[in-house]
Amino acid sequence: MFKYLSNTVFLVLVTTIIISTLLSGCIYTKVSVPLDTDTYKTQLGSKIGKSHAYSIAWLFFWGDAGTKAAAENGEIKTINHLDTEYFVILFGLYSRLTTIAYGD
């Protein structure tokens, strides 16, 4: 009986680890990443502009997450640095892509 119980516990544990690894970040994800690769001594600037694009139910997409829109929204003339932010809920049922521009 103990051998069967320990095998069952081991199987449940392994299954839980595999499922949690495969589904990590599928319920809620919010990640920011730089678009620049040479960020050493980057001066961000005094202004920040953001632009967004949205998606719902993998069917409807709208918005402008472009660099130009981000710069215009922040009244930026010279872009010093760019970031991108991904916000995803339920495997992408709702998602938002944001471009963040820093500059003067």
Buried (B, 14 or more C-beta within 10 A) or exposed (E): EEEEEEEEEEEEEEEEEEEEEEEEEEEEBEEEEEEEEEEEEEEBBEBBBBBBBBBEEEEEEEBEBEBEBBBBBBEBEEBBBBBBBEBBBEEEEBBBBBBBBBBB
